[in-house]
Amino acid sequence: MSFQADHLSEPRRRIVRAIKTSGASSMSELASFLEMSGEAVRQHLLHLEKDGWIIRIAEKRNGIGRPHIRYRLTSAGEHLFEKNYDHLTIEVLDTLVNHLGMNALKEVLTAMIDERVRDWEPKLRGLSTIERLNVLTNYYAKDDFFMEVVKKDKDYYLIERNCPFHNVALRRPILCSVTVSVLTQLLGCKVHREQRLQNGDGCCAFRVHLNEQVDENTTCLIIENESSNTMSKE
């Protein structure tokens, strides 16, 4: 069970591991299992709860008496333990292509793009292209704190240094067509990647061509370009 919690103190790592192993546990159960004092466990539980790793739940025994307090992991706490989402995502994509064909995947990606555009268009209505770019940059920065906008000559570059889907995108870069297409439609001008994490560039650099308008076939062309980049298995 791979555990990634170097930022937690050793006692708190032990408590989180114990809850993961045994399920929701009371303070006394944890103290006994870990051979720690009740007060020490209480203090660590308070900190873990404050930081959002665990949550307390109140259970009434037979529906009477004082509630019995137990602690379980939150969703954030569960993610302290390594998940294999990347492999599952790639397996789903490959299974879709193998059974239904590449066009089925392209249709799914197009639907994702259309949904995101419908969601964001009302929020950007009335804004200039530069204002839209800044709003979208702030949105993407929630998953990439290193995201930035750089102006070079007449164009702008949206620089993505910490892709939240890095492992999957490296192996199935067609997924990057979603970002490129959404940016293109919402900004109303041509966007293309001049640098790619897949090529070892250290970032994805999306160039925004302010003076090049887009047409209705842009999404299909972007997906075609990305799919030709690699969707083949290793």
N, C-alpha and C positions, 0 to 999 in steps of 0.2 A: 504494500500500500504506500505509494509515493506521497510524501508529505512535504509541502513547500510552505514553511512558516518560520523562516529564519528571523523574521522581525519580532517574533514572540519570545518571551523568556522561556527557559527550560520548564519551569513548573506549569506555565500556561500551555505549552506544547503538550505536556503530559496529560493535562486536563482535557484538551481538545481531542487528543488521541483516544482517551478513555471513553469520552462521550461518543465518538465515532464508532468505537469497537462495541460498546455495550448499549448504545441507544440512549434515550432520555434518562438522565440519572439525577438523583437527589444529592444535596451537599454531603450528607452523611455517607452515602454510598461511594462518592468520589473520594472522600477523606479516608475511608477504610481501604478502598482499592489501591489508592496511591500512597497509603501510609503517611498522610500529611495531617496536620491539625485541622480541626473544623474551621477555626478562624482564618488560617492561611488559605484554605480552599475558598472560603467566603470572599476574601479580598480579591483573589484571582478571578473568581466568577464575576464579581462586580466590574472589574476592568474588562474582561472578555465581553460582557454584556454591553457595556458602554461603547466598546469599539465595534459592536455589531456582529461578532463572531458567534454568539450564542443568544438564546432567548429563553426566558423562564415561562413555564406553563404550570397552571394550577389544576390539580386533579383532586376531585373529592372521592374518597373511598366509600363505596356503597351509598353515595349521595348525601352523606351526613358528616358532621364534624368540620374541623378546619381543613382547608385545601392543602394537599400535599404538593410542595413545590419541587419541580424537576426542571432540568436544563437540557435543551437540545440544541443542535447546530442550526444556524440560520442558513439561507442559501449561500451567503458570502462565506460562512464557515465551511460549508460543504466544498467550496472551491479552493479551500486550503489544501485539499487532497486532489492530486492530479487527475484530470479527466481526459478521456481519449476521443474528444469530439472531432478532432481533425481527421482521424482515420475513418470515423463514422460518416462524416460529411463527404469525404472522397469516395467512400464505398457507395453511398446513396447516388452521387453524381454518376459514377461509372455504371451502376446497375441501371439507372434511368437510360443512359445512352445505349448500353448493351441490349436492353429489352425493347426500348421504344424508338431508338435512333437519335442521332444528334439534333434533328429538327425539334424533337420533343424538349430537349434541354434548352434550345434557343427560345422556344415558346414560353417555357417557365421563366427564363431570365427576362424576356420581354414583358411578361406579366408583372414581375418584380419591379422593373423599371417604371412601368406605367403607374403602378400603385404608389411608388415613392414620389413620382412627379405630381400625381393627384393630391397627395398629402401635403406637399410642400408649396405648390403653386399659390394657394390662397395666402400663405404666410409671407410670400415674397412680392405679392401684387403691388404695383405702384413704386417699387424700388428700382433704382438704377442698376446697371450690370455690376458695378463696383460694390454697391451696397449689398446686392444679392451674394456676391462672392464673399464678402466679409461675414455675412450671416451664416452661409454654408460652411465657411472655414471654422467658425466657432462651434458649429454643430459637430463636424468631424473631429474637432479637437477634444471632444469628450472621450474619444477612444484613443486619441494620439496627442499627447501633451506637447509633442515636438512639431505639430502641424504649423505651417506658416505660409504667408502669402508674400511673394517677392515680385517686384516689378523690374522687368528688363526691357529696355527700349520701349516699344509701344504696347507690349503684351504683359500679362500677369502670369505667374506660376504659382500653383498650389503645390506645396512640397509636403509629402507624406513620408515620415521617417520611421514610424512605428505602426505598420499596418496591423490592425487587430485580427486579421484573418491570414496572417503572414504564411503559415505553414501550408494551408490549403491553397492559397493563391500562388505559391511557388510551384505547386504541382499541377494545379488546374487554373491557369491564368485567364481562361475564358470568363471566370467570375469577375475579373476586373472590368469587364465591359459594363457591368451594372453601374459602377461609380462613374466611368467616363460618360455613359449615356445620360445618367441623371444630371450630371453637371452640365452637359451640352444642352439638354432641353430646358433646364431651369435658368441657365445663363443666357440662352438664346443665341449662342455663338459657338464656333468650332472649338472643341477641347480634345487634345490628344496627349498621350504620355510620351514625353521625350526621354525620360529615364525610367528604368524599371528595376525593382528589387530582384526580379527573376534573373536579370542580366548581371547582377553583382554591383549595381550602381550605388547601393547604400540607401536609396530612397526611390519613391515614385514621384516624378515631377510632371504634373499636369499643366500643359501650356494652354492658356486661355487666349484665343485669337479674337480680340474684341471686334475687329473689323470684318470678320468672316461669318456671315449668317448661316444658319442651318436649314435643312429642309426636312420633310416628313420621313424620308428614308434613312435618316441619320442613324437611328437606333439599330436597324438591321445591318447597316454597313459596319458599325462599331463591333457588333457581336461577331460578324463574319471575320473581321480583322483579328479579334482576340482568339477566336476558335482556330484560326490558321496558325496561331502562335504556338499552341500545344494543348491538346486535350488527350494526347496519347498516354498510355500507361508507361510507368518506368520499366 
